[in-house]
Amino acid sequence: MFWGDRVGAVRDVDGNLWKLAQKVRDVSPEEMEEAMKNMPSAT
């Protein structure tokens, strides 16, 4: 993700959804702003 984390989700046999995240690197506010500008629009 643009904020420096790796994110995923899994569903267990009981139907519970687990979201997991791992910090991959520190991202400066400037890098984060630039990455957000380059994301495709959801519209």
Full PDB file with SEQRES, HELIX, SHEET, SSBOND, CRYST1, ORIGX, SCALE, CONECT and MASTER records, all heavy atoms in Angstrom:
SEQRES   1 A   43  MET PHE TRP GLY ASP ARG VAL GLY ALA VAL ARG ASP VAL          
SEQRES   2 A   43  ASP GLY ASN LEU TRP LYS LEU ALA GLN LYS VAL ARG ASP          
SEQRES   3 A   43  VAL SER PRO GLU GLU MET GLU GLU ALA MET LYS ASN MET          
SEQRES   4 A   43  PRO SER ALA THR                                              
HELIX    1 AA1 PRO A   29  LYS A   37  1                                   9    
SHEET    1 AA1 2 ASP A   5  ARG A  11  0                                        
SHEET    2 AA1 2 LEU A  17  LYS A  23 -1                                        
CRYST1    1.000    1.000    1.000  90.00  90.00  90.00 P 1           1          
ORIGX1      1.000000  0.000000  0.000000        0.00000                         
ORIGX2      0.000000  1.000000  0.000000        0.00000                         
ORIGX3      0.000000  0.000000  1.000000        0.00000                         
SCALE1      1.000000  0.000000  0.000000        0.00000                         
SCALE2      0.000000  1.000000  0.000000        0.00000                         
SCALE3      0.000000  0.000000  1.000000        0.00000                         
ATOM      1  N   MET A   1       0.836  -1.170   0.000  1.00  0.00           N  
ATOM      2  CA  MET A   1       0.000   0.000   0.000  1.00  0.00           C  
ATOM      3  C   MET A   1       0.889   1.243   0.000  1.00  0.00           C  
ATOM      4  O   MET A   1       2.027   1.190   0.427  1.00  0.00           O  
ATOM      5  CB  MET A   1      -0.906  -0.003   1.232  1.00  0.00           C  
ATOM      6  CG  MET A   1      -1.791  -1.242   1.317  1.00  0.00           C  
ATOM      7  SD  MET A   1      -2.710  -1.530  -0.173  1.00  0.00           S  
ATOM      8  CE  MET A   1      -4.333  -1.191   0.306  1.00  0.00           C  
ATOM      9  N   PHE A   2       0.312   2.341  -0.446  1.00  0.00           N  
ATOM     10  CA  PHE A   2       1.120   3.551  -0.572  1.00  0.00           C  
ATOM     11  C   PHE A   2       1.604   4.099   0.763  1.00  0.00           C  
ATOM     12  O   PHE A   2       2.514   4.904   0.815  1.00  0.00           O  
ATOM     13  CB  PHE A   2       0.371   4.633  -1.360  1.00  0.00           C  
ATOM     14  CG  PHE A   2      -0.879   5.144  -0.687  1.00  0.00           C  
ATOM     15  CD1 PHE A   2      -0.816   6.153   0.245  1.00  0.00           C  
ATOM     16  CD2 PHE A   2      -2.115   4.624  -1.008  1.00  0.00           C  
ATOM     17  CE1 PHE A   2      -1.955   6.634   0.856  1.00  0.00           C  
ATOM     18  CE2 PHE A   2      -3.264   5.097  -0.414  1.00  0.00           C  
ATOM     19  CZ  PHE A   2      -3.186   6.106   0.525  1.00  0.00           C  
ATOM     20  N   TRP A   3       1.021   3.633   1.879  1.00  0.00           N  
ATOM     21  CA  TRP A   3       1.482   4.130   3.179  1.00  0.00           C  
ATOM     22  C   TRP A   3       2.552   3.240   3.790  1.00  0.00           C  
ATOM     23  O   TRP A   3       2.964   3.427   4.913  1.00  0.00           O  
ATOM     24  CB  TRP A   3       0.314   4.312   4.145  1.00  0.00           C  
ATOM     25  CG  TRP A   3      -0.488   3.072   4.379  1.00  0.00           C  
ATOM     26  CD1 TRP A   3      -0.216   2.065   5.260  1.00  0.00           C  
ATOM     27  CD2 TRP A   3      -1.682   2.701   3.709  1.00  0.00           C  
ATOM     28  NE1 TRP A   3      -1.167   1.082   5.189  1.00  0.00           N  
ATOM     29  CE2 TRP A   3      -2.095   1.454   4.230  1.00  0.00           C  
ATOM     30  CE3 TRP A   3      -2.460   3.275   2.719  1.00  0.00           C  
ATOM     31  CZ2 TRP A   3      -3.238   0.790   3.799  1.00  0.00           C  
ATOM     32  CZ3 TRP A   3      -3.591   2.614   2.310  1.00  0.00           C  
ATOM     33  CH2 TRP A   3      -3.966   1.394   2.837  1.00  0.00           C  
ATOM     34  N   GLY A   4       3.025   2.239   3.047  1.00  0.00           N  
ATOM     35  CA  GLY A   4       4.162   1.434   3.496  1.00  0.00           C  
ATOM     36  C   GLY A   4       3.825   0.102   4.118  1.00  0.00           C  
ATOM     37  O   GLY A   4       4.710  -0.566   4.638  1.00  0.00           O  
ATOM     38  N   ASP A   5       2.566  -0.312   4.082  1.00  0.00           N  
ATOM     39  CA  ASP A   5       2.170  -1.590   4.660  1.00  0.00           C  
ATOM     40  C   ASP A   5       1.804  -2.604   3.575  1.00  0.00           C  
ATOM     41  O   ASP A   5       1.415  -2.234   2.471  1.00  0.00           O  
ATOM     42  CB  ASP A   5       0.932  -1.436   5.565  1.00  0.00           C  
ATOM     43  CG  ASP A   5       1.213  -0.694   6.853  1.00  0.00           C  
ATOM     44  OD1 ASP A   5       2.369  -0.284   7.067  1.00  0.00           O  
ATOM     45  OD2 ASP A   5       0.276  -0.510   7.640  1.00  0.00           O  
ATOM     46  N   ARG A   6       1.937  -3.856   3.932  1.00  0.00           N  
ATOM     47  CA  ARG A   6       1.424  -4.955   3.113  1.00  0.00           C  
ATOM     48  C   ARG A   6       0.148  -5.399   3.818  1.00  0.00           C  
ATOM     49  O   ARG A   6       0.149  -5.612   5.028  1.00  0.00           O  
ATOM     50  CB  ARG A   6       2.450  -6.082   3.093  1.00  0.00           C  
ATOM     51  CG  ARG A   6       2.012  -7.296   2.323  1.00  0.00           C  
ATOM     52  CD  ARG A   6       3.093  -8.357   2.313  1.00  0.00           C  
ATOM     53  NE  ARG A   6       4.261  -7.844   1.626  1.00  0.00           N  
ATOM     54  CZ  ARG A   6       5.524  -8.051   2.003  1.00  0.00           C  
ATOM     55  NH1 ARG A   6       5.773  -8.788   3.063  1.00  0.00           N  
ATOM     56  NH2 ARG A   6       6.524  -7.555   1.332  1.00  0.00           N  
ATOM     57  N   VAL A   7      -0.947  -5.538   3.081  1.00  0.00           N  
ATOM     58  CA  VAL A   7      -2.241  -5.825   3.688  1.00  0.00           C  
ATOM     59  C   VAL A   7      -2.903  -7.001   2.973  1.00  0.00           C  
ATOM     60  O   VAL A   7      -2.799  -7.128   1.756  1.00  0.00           O  
ATOM     61  CB  VAL A   7      -3.169  -4.583   3.607  1.00  0.00           C  
ATOM     62  CG1 VAL A   7      -4.516  -4.875   4.223  1.00  0.00           C  
ATOM     63  CG2 VAL A   7      -2.523  -3.386   4.270  1.00  0.00           C  
ATOM     64  N   GLY A   8      -3.579  -7.852   3.740  1.00  0.00           N  
ATOM     65  CA  GLY A   8      -4.309  -8.967   3.160  1.00  0.00           C  
ATOM     66  C   GLY A   8      -5.461  -9.365   4.066  1.00  0.00           C  
ATOM     67  O   GLY A   8      -5.570  -8.905   5.202  1.00  0.00           O  
ATOM     68  N   ALA A   9      -6.342 -10.205   3.557  1.00  0.00           N  
ATOM     69  CA  ALA A   9      -7.489 -10.670   4.343  1.00  0.00           C  
ATOM     70  C   ALA A   9      -7.719 -12.147   4.054  1.00  0.00           C  
ATOM     71  O   ALA A   9      -7.491 -12.608   2.939  1.00  0.00           O  
ATOM     72  CB  ALA A   9      -8.732  -9.868   4.001  1.00  0.00           C  
ATOM     73  N   VAL A  10      -8.149 -12.866   5.084  1.00  0.00           N  
ATOM     74  CA  VAL A  10      -8.497 -14.284   4.949  1.00  0.00           C  
ATOM     75  C   VAL A  10      -9.791 -14.541   5.708  1.00  0.00           C  
ATOM     76  O   VAL A  10     -10.100 -13.863   6.673  1.00  0.00           O  
ATOM     77  CB  VAL A  10      -7.380 -15.218   5.473  1.00  0.00           C  
ATOM     78  CG1 VAL A  10      -6.142 -15.122   4.629  1.00  0.00           C  
ATOM     79  CG2 VAL A  10      -7.055 -14.931   6.922  1.00  0.00           C  
ATOM     80  N   ARG A  11     -10.548 -15.514   5.247  1.00  0.00           N  
ATOM     81  CA  ARG A  11     -11.780 -15.913   5.933  1.00  0.00           C  
ATOM     82  C   ARG A  11     -11.570 -17.325   6.473  1.00  0.00           C  
ATOM     83  O   ARG A  11     -11.156 -18.226   5.755  1.00  0.00           O  
ATOM     84  CB  ARG A  11     -12.957 -15.876   4.955  1.00  0.00           C  
ATOM     85  CG  ARG A  11     -14.298 -16.060   5.646  1.00  0.00           C  
ATOM     86  CD  ARG A  11     -15.466 -15.834   4.709  1.00  0.00           C  
ATOM     87  NE  ARG A  11     -15.474 -14.546   4.074  1.00  0.00           N  
ATOM     88  CZ  ARG A  11     -15.980 -13.416   4.600  1.00  0.00           C  
ATOM     89  NH1 ARG A  11     -16.513 -13.432   5.793  1.00  0.00           N  
ATOM     90  NH2 ARG A  11     -15.961 -12.285   3.922  1.00  0.00           N  
ATOM     91  N   ASP A  12     -11.857 -17.511   7.763  1.00  0.00           N  
ATOM     92  CA  ASP A  12     -11.669 -18.834   8.357  1.00  0.00           C  
ATOM     93  C   ASP A  12     -12.906 -19.711   8.130  1.00  0.00           C  
ATOM     94  O   ASP A  12     -13.898 -19.263   7.556  1.00  0.00           O  
ATOM     95  CB  ASP A  12     -11.276 -18.731   9.846  1.00  0.00           C  
ATOM     96  CG  ASP A  12     -12.350 -18.158  10.747  1.00  0.00           C  
ATOM     97  OD1 ASP A  12     -13.551 -18.212  10.378  1.00  0.00           O  
ATOM     98  OD2 ASP A  12     -11.999 -17.665  11.835  1.00  0.00           O  
ATOM     99  N   VAL A  13     -12.837 -20.958   8.583  1.00  0.00           N  
ATOM    100  CA  VAL A  13     -13.910 -21.923   8.331  1.00  0.00           C  
ATOM    101  C   VAL A  13     -15.227 -21.529   9.004  1.00  0.00           C  
ATOM    102  O   VAL A  13     -16.287 -22.001   8.608  1.00  0.00           O  
ATOM    103  CB  VAL A  13     -13.506 -23.357   8.753  1.00  0.00           C  
ATOM    104  CG1 VAL A  13     -12.358 -23.851   7.905  1.00  0.00           C  
ATOM    105  CG2 VAL A  13     -13.158 -23.416  10.229  1.00  0.00           C  
ATOM    106  N   ASP A  14     -15.180 -20.674  10.023  1.00  0.00           N  
ATOM    107  CA  ASP A  14     -16.391 -20.218  10.701  1.00  0.00           C  
ATOM    108  C   ASP A  14     -16.978 -18.960  10.053  1.00  0.00           C  
ATOM    109  O   ASP A  14     -17.987 -18.428  10.523  1.00  0.00           O  
ATOM    110  CB  ASP A  14     -16.102 -19.933  12.177  1.00  0.00           C  
ATOM    111  CG  ASP A  14     -15.764 -21.204  12.942  1.00  0.00           C  
ATOM    112  OD1 ASP A  14     -16.399 -22.250  12.667  1.00  0.00           O  
ATOM    113  OD2 ASP A  14     -14.859 -21.162  13.793  1.00  0.00           O  
ATOM    114  N   GLY A  15     -16.336 -18.473   8.998  1.00  0.00           N  
ATOM    115  CA  GLY A  15     -16.826 -17.301   8.295  1.00  0.00           C  
ATOM    116  C   GLY A  15     -16.286 -15.975   8.814  1.00  0.00           C  
ATOM    117  O   GLY A  15     -16.686 -14.920   8.331  1.00  0.00           O  
ATOM    118  N   ASN A  16     -15.394 -16.011   9.789  1.00  0.00           N  
ATOM    119  CA  ASN A  16     -14.794 -14.779  10.303  1.00  0.00           C  
ATOM    120  C   ASN A  16     -13.775 -14.239   9.310  1.00  0.00           C  
ATOM    121  O   ASN A  16     -12.970 -14.995   8.769  1.00  0.00           O  
ATOM    122  CB  ASN A  16     -14.103 -15.020  11.646  1.00  0.00           C  
ATOM    123  CG  ASN A  16     -15.060 -15.479  12.704  1.00  0.00           C  
ATOM    124  OD1 ASN A  16     -16.050 -14.810  12.988  1.00  0.00           O  
ATOM    125  ND2 ASN A  16     -14.796 -16.640  13.285  1.00  0.00           N  
ATOM    126  N   LEU A  17     -13.807 -12.934   9.080  1.00  0.00           N  
ATOM    127  CA  LEU A  17     -12.855 -12.288   8.185  1.00  0.00           C  
ATOM    128  C   LEU A  17     -11.739 -11.676   9.020  1.00  0.00           C  
ATOM    129  O   LEU A  17     -11.990 -10.881   9.931  1.00  0.00           O  
ATOM    130  CB  LEU A  17     -13.553 -11.191   7.367  1.00  0.00           C  
ATOM    131  CG  LEU A  17     -12.672 -10.461   6.361  1.00  0.00           C  
ATOM    132  CD1 LEU A  17     -12.180 -11.427   5.278  1.00  0.00           C  
ATOM    133  CD2 LEU A  17     -13.446  -9.304   5.740  1.00  0.00           C  
ATOM    134  N   TRP A  18     -10.509 -12.081   8.719  1.00  0.00           N  
ATOM    135  CA  TRP A  18      -9.335 -11.585   9.432  1.00  0.00           C  
ATOM    136  C   TRP A  18      -8.546 -10.703   8.480  1.00  0.00           C  
ATOM    137  O   TRP A  18      -8.225 -11.115   7.366  1.00  0.00           O  
ATOM    138  CB  TRP A  18      -8.455 -12.751   9.884  1.00  0.00           C  
ATOM    139  CG  TRP A  18      -9.108 -13.646  10.891  1.00  0.00           C  
ATOM    140  CD1 TRP A  18      -9.991 -14.652  10.633  1.00  0.00           C  
ATOM    141  CD2 TRP A  18      -8.955 -13.591  12.297  1.00  0.00           C  
ATOM    142  NE1 TRP A  18     -10.392 -15.247  11.797  1.00  0.00           N  
ATOM    143  CE2 TRP A  18      -9.765 -14.607  12.848  1.00  0.00           C  
ATOM    144  CE3 TRP A  18      -8.215 -12.801  13.164  1.00  0.00           C  
ATOM    145  CZ2 TRP A  18      -9.838 -14.839  14.213  1.00  0.00           C  
ATOM    146  CZ3 TRP A  18      -8.297 -13.038  14.519  1.00  0.00           C  
ATOM    147  CH2 TRP A  18      -9.095 -14.043  15.035  1.00  0.00           C  
ATOM    148  N   LYS A  19      -8.255  -9.481   8.906  1.00  0.00           N  
ATOM    149  CA  LYS A  19      -7.426  -8.584   8.104  1.00  0.00           C  
ATOM    150  C   LYS A  19      -6.064  -8.492   8.772  1.00  0.00           C  
ATOM    151  O   LYS A  19      -5.968  -8.267   9.980  1.00  0.00           O  
ATOM    152  CB  LYS A  19      -8.078  -7.211   7.986  1.00  0.00           C  
ATOM    153  CG  LYS A  19      -9.369  -7.296   7.194  1.00  0.00           C  
ATOM    154  CD  LYS A  19      -9.918  -5.943   6.881  1.00  0.00           C  
ATOM    155  CE  LYS A  19     -11.182  -6.126   6.035  1.00  0.00           C  
ATOM    156  NZ  LYS A  19     -11.734  -4.848   5.621  1.00  0.00           N  
ATOM    157  N   LEU A  20      -5.027  -8.678   7.972  1.00  0.00           N  
ATOM    158  CA  LEU A  20      -3.656  -8.710   8.471  1.00  0.00           C  
ATOM    159  C   LEU A  20      -2.854  -7.620   7.788  1.00  0.00           C  
ATOM    160  O   LEU A  20      -3.056  -7.329   6.609  1.00  0.00           O  
ATOM    161  CB  LEU A  20      -3.024 -10.068   8.170  1.00  0.00           C  
ATOM    162  CG  LEU A  20      -3.850 -11.281   8.596  1.00  0.00           C  
ATOM    163  CD1 LEU A  20      -3.334 -12.529   7.949  1.00  0.00           C  
ATOM    164  CD2 LEU A  20      -3.851 -11.397  10.100  1.00  0.00           C  
ATOM    165  N   ALA A  21      -1.920  -7.018   8.528  1.00  0.00           N  
ATOM    166  CA  ALA A  21      -1.063  -5.987   7.956  1.00  0.00           C  
ATOM    167  C   ALA A  21       0.340  -6.138   8.509  1.00  0.00           C  
ATOM    168  O   ALA A  21       0.536  -6.564   9.648  1.00  0.00           O  
ATOM    169  CB  ALA A  21      -1.613  -4.600   8.275  1.00  0.00           C  
ATOM    170  N   GLN A  22       1.306  -5.784   7.676  1.00  0.00           N  
ATOM    171  CA  GLN A  22       2.704  -5.823   8.079  1.00  0.00           C  
ATOM    172  C   GLN A  22       3.367  -4.554   7.565  1.00  0.00           C  
ATOM    173  O   GLN A  22       3.221  -4.195   6.397  1.00  0.00           O  
ATOM    174  CB  GLN A  22       3.400  -7.047   7.486  1.00  0.00           C  
ATOM    175  CG  GLN A  22       4.878  -7.102   7.795  1.00  0.00           C  
ATOM    176  CD  GLN A  22       5.563  -8.277   7.122  1.00  0.00           C  
ATOM    177  OE1 GLN A  22       5.084  -8.794   6.126  1.00  0.00           O  
ATOM    178  NE2 GLN A  22       6.679  -8.674   7.671  1.00  0.00           N  
ATOM    179  N   LYS A  23       4.086  -3.872   8.438  1.00  0.00           N  
ATOM    180  CA  LYS A  23       4.809  -2.684   8.018  1.00  0.00           C  
ATOM    181  C   LYS A  23       6.002  -3.122   7.181  1.00  0.00           C  
ATOM    182  O   LYS A  23       6.797  -3.953   7.598  1.00  0.00           O  
ATOM    183  CB  LYS A  23       5.287  -1.892   9.223  1.00  0.00           C  
ATOM    184  CG  LYS A  23       6.003  -0.631   8.841  1.00  0.00           C  
ATOM    185  CD  LYS A  23       5.790   0.370   9.929  1.00  0.00           C  
ATOM    186  CE  LYS A  23       5.824   1.764   9.438  1.00  0.00           C  
ATOM    187  NZ  LYS A  23       4.609   2.369   9.113  1.00  0.00           N  
ATOM    188  N   VAL A  24       6.094  -2.578   5.968  1.00  0.00           N  
ATOM    189  CA  VAL A  24       7.177  -2.929   5.056  1.00  0.00           C  
ATOM    190  C   VAL A  24       8.265  -1.857   5.075  1.00  0.00           C  
ATOM    191  O   VAL A  24       9.444  -2.166   5.069  1.00  0.00           O  
ATOM    192  CB  VAL A  24       6.639  -3.117   3.618  1.00  0.00           C  
ATOM    193  CG1 VAL A  24       7.753  -3.425   2.647  1.00  0.00           C  
ATOM    194  CG2 VAL A  24       5.601  -4.227   3.596  1.00  0.00           C  
ATOM    195  N   ARG A  25       7.820  -0.582   5.101  1.00  0.00           N  
ATOM    196  CA  ARG A  25       8.794   0.502   5.143  1.00  0.00           C  
ATOM    197  C   ARG A  25       8.122   1.771   5.641  1.00  0.00           C  
ATOM    198  O   ARG A  25       6.907   1.896   5.605  1.00  0.00           O  
ATOM    199  CB  ARG A  25       9.414   0.744   3.769  1.00  0.00           C  
ATOM    200  CG  ARG A  25       8.448   1.261   2.727  1.00  0.00           C  
ATOM    201  CD  ARG A  25       9.115   1.391   1.352  1.00  0.00           C  
ATOM    202  NE  ARG A  25       8.220   1.986   0.390  1.00  0.00           N  
ATOM    203  CZ  ARG A  25       8.204   3.277   0.061  1.00  0.00           C  
ATOM    204  NH1 ARG A  25       9.068   4.100   0.594  1.00  0.00           N  
ATOM    205  NH2 ARG A  25       7.363   3.741  -0.816  1.00  0.00           N  
ATOM    206  N   ASP A  26       8.939   2.700   6.113  1.00  0.00           N  
ATOM    207  CA  ASP A  26       8.436   4.010   6.513  1.00  0.00           C  
ATOM    208  C   ASP A  26       8.318   4.873   5.265  1.00  0.00           C  
ATOM    209  O   ASP A  26       9.205   4.871   4.417  1.00  0.00           O  
ATOM    210  CB  ASP A  26       9.379   4.673   7.511  1.00  0.00           C  
ATOM    211  CG  ASP A  26       9.361   3.977   8.855  1.00  0.00           C  
ATOM    212  OD1 ASP A  26       8.278   3.523   9.261  1.00  0.00           O  
ATOM    213  OD2 ASP A  26      10.425   3.888   9.488  1.00  0.00           O  
ATOM    214  N   VAL A  27       7.215   5.600   5.168  1.00  0.00           N  
ATOM    215  CA  VAL A  27       6.955   6.455   4.023  1.00  0.00           C  
ATOM    216  C   VAL A  27       6.817   7.883   4.529  1.00  0.00           C  
ATOM    217  O   VAL A  27       6.060   8.148   5.461  1.00  0.00           O  
ATOM    218  CB  VAL A  27       5.659   6.016   3.300  1.00  0.00           C  
ATOM    219  CG1 VAL A  27       5.362   6.907   2.116  1.00  0.00           C  
ATOM    220  CG2 VAL A  27       5.771   4.566   2.853  1.00  0.00           C  
ATOM    221  N   SER A  28       7.536   8.800   3.895  1.00  0.00           N  
ATOM    222  CA  SER A  28       7.450  10.203   4.295  1.00  0.00           C  
ATOM    223  C   SER A  28       6.106  10.776   3.854  1.00  0.00           C  
ATOM    224  O   SER A  28       5.478  10.264   2.916  1.00  0.00           O  
ATOM    225  CB  SER A  28       8.589  11.003   3.661  1.00  0.00           C  
ATOM    226  OG  SER A  28       8.373  11.139   2.270  1.00  0.00           O  
ATOM    227  N   PRO A  29       5.654  11.838   4.493  1.00  0.00           N  
ATOM    228  CA  PRO A  29       4.398  12.467   4.074  1.00  0.00           C  
ATOM    229  C   PRO A  29       4.419  12.903   2.603  1.00  0.00           C  
ATOM    230  O   PRO A  29       3.415  12.800   1.907  1.00  0.00           O  
ATOM    231  CB  PRO A  29       4.269  13.674   5.002  1.00  0.00           C  
ATOM    232  CG  PRO A  29       5.035  13.285   6.227  1.00  0.00           C  
ATOM    233  CD  PRO A  29       6.179  12.450   5.724  1.00  0.00           C  
ATOM    234  N   GLU A  30       5.575  13.343   2.132  1.00  0.00           N  
ATOM    235  CA  GLU A  30       5.695  13.764   0.733  1.00  0.00           C  
ATOM    236  C   GLU A  30       5.518  12.581  -0.215  1.00  0.00           C  
ATOM    237  O   GLU A  30       4.838  12.677  -1.224  1.00  0.00           O  
ATOM    238  CB  GLU A  30       7.053  14.441   0.488  1.00  0.00           C  
ATOM    239  CG  GLU A  30       7.230  15.747   1.224  1.00  0.00           C  
ATOM    240  CD  GLU A  30       7.633  15.572   2.687  1.00  0.00           C  
ATOM    241  OE1 GLU A  30       8.059  14.458   3.094  1.00  0.00           O  
ATOM    242  OE2 GLU A  30       7.479  16.553   3.430  1.00  0.00           O  
ATOM    243  N   GLU A  31       6.166  11.435   0.117  1.00  0.00           N  
ATOM    244  CA  GLU A  31       6.018  10.229  -0.705  1.00  0.00           C  
ATOM    245  C   GLU A  31       4.574   9.754  -0.720  1.00  0.00           C  
ATOM    246  O   GLU A  31       4.048   9.339  -1.756  1.00  0.00           O  
ATOM    247  CB  GLU A  31       6.888   9.092  -0.164  1.00  0.00           C  
ATOM    248  CG  GLU A  31       8.356   9.214  -0.427  1.00  0.00           C  
ATOM    249  CD  GLU A  31       9.096   8.033   0.155  1.00  0.00           C  
ATOM    250  OE1 GLU A  31       9.190   7.948   1.404  1.00  0.00           O  
ATOM    251  OE2 GLU A  31       9.562   7.188  -0.637  1.00  0.00           O  
ATOM    252  N   MET A  32       3.911   9.812   0.454  1.00  0.00           N  
ATOM    253  CA  MET A  32       2.531   9.356   0.556  1.00  0.00           C  
ATOM    254  C   MET A  32       1.611  10.245  -0.285  1.00  0.00           C  
ATOM    255  O   MET A  32       0.746   9.748  -1.000  1.00  0.00           O  
ATOM    256  CB  MET A  32       2.085   9.366   2.019  1.00  0.00           C  
ATOM    257  CG  MET A  32       0.798   8.619   2.246  1.00  0.00           C  
ATOM    258  SD  MET A  32       0.280   8.540   3.969  1.00  0.00           S  
ATOM    259  CE  MET A  32       1.694   7.844   4.771  1.00  0.00           C  
ATOM    260  N   GLU A  33       1.818  11.553  -0.225  1.00  0.00           N  
ATOM    261  CA  GLU A  33       1.000  12.474  -1.007  1.00  0.00           C  
ATOM    262  C   GLU A  33       1.172  12.222  -2.502  1.00  0.00           C  
ATOM    263  O   GLU A  33       0.201  12.191  -3.259  1.00  0.00           O  
ATOM    264  CB  GLU A  33       1.370  13.910  -0.663  1.00  0.00           C  
ATOM    265  CG  GLU A  33       0.470  14.927  -1.315  1.00  0.00           C  
ATOM    266  CD  GLU A  33       0.765  16.336  -0.853  1.00  0.00           C  
ATOM    267  OE1 GLU A  33       1.295  16.519   0.254  1.00  0.00           O  
ATOM    268  OE2 GLU A  33       0.464  17.259  -1.628  1.00  0.00           O  
ATOM    269  N   GLU A  34       2.407  12.009  -2.943  1.00  0.00           N  
ATOM    270  CA  GLU A  34       2.671  11.745  -4.359  1.00  0.00           C  
ATOM    271  C   GLU A  34       2.035  10.428  -4.795  1.00  0.00           C  
ATOM    272  O   GLU A  34       1.445  10.326  -5.870  1.00  0.00           O  
ATOM    273  CB  GLU A  34       4.184  11.718  -4.608  1.00  0.00           C  
ATOM    274  CG  GLU A  34       4.562  11.593  -6.050  1.00  0.00           C  
ATOM    275  CD  GLU A  34       4.125  12.760  -6.914  1.00  0.00           C  
ATOM    276  OE1 GLU A  34       4.033  13.888  -6.399  1.00  0.00           O  
ATOM    277  OE2 GLU A  34       3.863  12.537  -8.118  1.00  0.00           O  
ATOM    278  N   ALA A  35       2.126   9.407  -3.956  1.00  0.00           N  
ATOM    279  CA  ALA A  35       1.539   8.106  -4.287  1.00  0.00           C  
ATOM    280  C   ALA A  35       0.024   8.200  -4.388  1.00  0.00           C  
ATOM    281  O   ALA A  35      -0.589   7.589  -5.267  1.00  0.00           O  
ATOM    282  CB  ALA A  35       1.944   7.069  -3.243  1.00  0.00           C  
ATOM    283  N   MET A  36      -0.600   8.994  -3.496  1.00  0.00           N  
ATOM    284  CA  MET A  36      -2.056   9.151  -3.540  1.00  0.00           C  
ATOM    285  C   MET A  36      -2.482   9.861  -4.829  1.00  0.00           C  
ATOM    286  O   MET A  36      -3.504   9.530  -5.413  1.00  0.00           O  
ATOM    287  CB  MET A  36      -2.548   9.930  -2.319  1.00  0.00           C  
ATOM    288  CG  MET A  36      -2.478   9.112  -1.061  1.00  0.00           C  
ATOM    289  SD  MET A  36      -3.184   9.816   0.452  1.00  0.00           S  
ATOM    290  CE  MET A  36      -3.166  11.542   0.245  1.00  0.00           C  
ATOM    291  N   LYS A  37      -1.689  10.815  -5.283  1.00  0.00           N  
ATOM    292  CA  LYS A  37      -1.989  11.521  -6.535  1.00  0.00           C  
ATOM    293  C   LYS A  37      -1.943  10.574  -7.735  1.00  0.00           C  
ATOM    294  O   LYS A  37      -2.670  10.757  -8.701  1.00  0.00           O  
ATOM    295  CB  LYS A  37      -0.998  12.659  -6.771  1.00  0.00           C  
ATOM    296  CG  LYS A  37      -1.177  13.832  -5.862  1.00  0.00           C  
ATOM    297  CD  LYS A  37      -0.125  14.870  -6.156  1.00  0.00           C  
ATOM    298  CE  LYS A  37      -0.154  16.014  -5.172  1.00  0.00           C  
ATOM    299  NZ  LYS A  37       0.940  16.975  -5.398  1.00  0.00           N  
ATOM    300  N   ASN A  38      -1.076   9.570  -7.666  1.00  0.00           N  
ATOM    301  CA  ASN A  38      -0.877   8.647  -8.792  1.00  0.00           C  
ATOM    302  C   ASN A  38      -1.811   7.444  -8.769  1.00  0.00           C  
ATOM    303  O   ASN A  38      -1.759   6.613  -9.667  1.00  0.00           O  
ATOM    304  CB  ASN A  38       0.574   8.175  -8.836  1.00  0.00           C  
ATOM    305  CG  ASN A  38       1.514   9.298  -9.164  1.00  0.00           C  
ATOM    306  OD1 ASN A  38       1.189  10.199  -9.929  1.00  0.00           O  
ATOM    307  ND2 ASN A  38       2.698   9.267  -8.588  1.00  0.00           N  
ATOM    308  N   MET A  39      -2.666   7.344  -7.719  1.00  0.00           N  
ATOM    309  CA  MET A  39      -3.610   6.227  -7.651  1.00  0.00           C  
ATOM    310  C   MET A  39      -4.721   6.411  -8.673  1.00  0.00           C  
ATOM    311  O   MET A  39      -5.166   7.546  -8.900  1.00  0.00           O  
ATOM    312  CB  MET A  39      -4.229   6.150  -6.253  1.00  0.00           C  
ATOM    313  CG  MET A  39      -3.313   5.605  -5.210  1.00  0.00           C  
ATOM    314  SD  MET A  39      -4.130   5.450  -3.626  1.00  0.00           S  
ATOM    315  CE  MET A  39      -5.439   4.317  -4.029  1.00  0.00           C  
ATOM    316  N   PRO A  40      -5.181   5.328  -9.277  1.00  0.00           N  
ATOM    317  CA  PRO A  40      -6.326   5.449 -10.189  1.00  0.00           C  
ATOM    318  C   PRO A  40      -7.569   5.905  -9.443  1.00  0.00           C  
ATOM    319  O   PRO A  40      -7.760   5.570  -8.284  1.00  0.00           O  
ATOM    320  CB  PRO A  40      -6.505   4.048 -10.748  1.00  0.00           C  
ATOM    321  CG  PRO A  40      -5.568   3.170 -10.034  1.00  0.00           C  
ATOM    322  CD  PRO A  40      -4.695   3.991  -9.148  1.00  0.00           C  
ATOM    323  N   SER A  41      -8.394   6.664 -10.092  1.00  0.00           N  
ATOM    324  CA  SER A  41      -9.629   7.170  -9.488  1.00  0.00           C  
ATOM    325  C   SER A  41     -10.636   6.044  -9.339  1.00  0.00           C  
ATOM    326  O   SER A  41     -10.743   5.158 -10.175  1.00  0.00           O  
ATOM    327  CB  SER A  41     -10.210   8.275 -10.348  1.00  0.00           C  
ATOM    328  OG  SER A  41     -11.441   8.702  -9.845  1.00  0.00           O  
ATOM    329  N   ALA A  42     -11.425   6.089  -8.272  1.00  0.00           N  
ATOM    330  CA  ALA A  42     -12.448   5.067  -8.031  1.00  0.00           C  
ATOM    331  C   ALA A  42     -13.751   5.375  -8.753  1.00  0.00           C  
ATOM    332  O   ALA A  42     -14.690   4.630  -8.660  1.00  0.00           O  
ATOM    333  CB  ALA A  42     -12.701   4.945  -6.528  1.00  0.00           C  
ATOM    334  N   THR A  43     -13.793   6.488  -9.468  1.00  0.00           N  
ATOM    335  CA  THR A  43     -15.037   6.847 -10.165  1.00  0.00           C  
ATOM    336  C   THR A  43     -15.125   6.246 -11.533  1.00  0.00           C  
ATOM    337  O   THR A  43     -14.241   5.802 -12.131  1.00  0.00           O  
ATOM    338  CB  THR A  43     -15.174   8.384 -10.289  1.00  0.00           C  
ATOM    339  OG1 THR A  43     -14.050   8.893 -11.001  1.00  0.00           O  
ATOM    340  CG2 THR A  43     -15.297   9.001  -8.921  1.00  0.00           C  
TER     341      THR A  43                                                      
MASTER        0    0    0    1    2    0    0    6  340    1    0    4          
END                                                                             
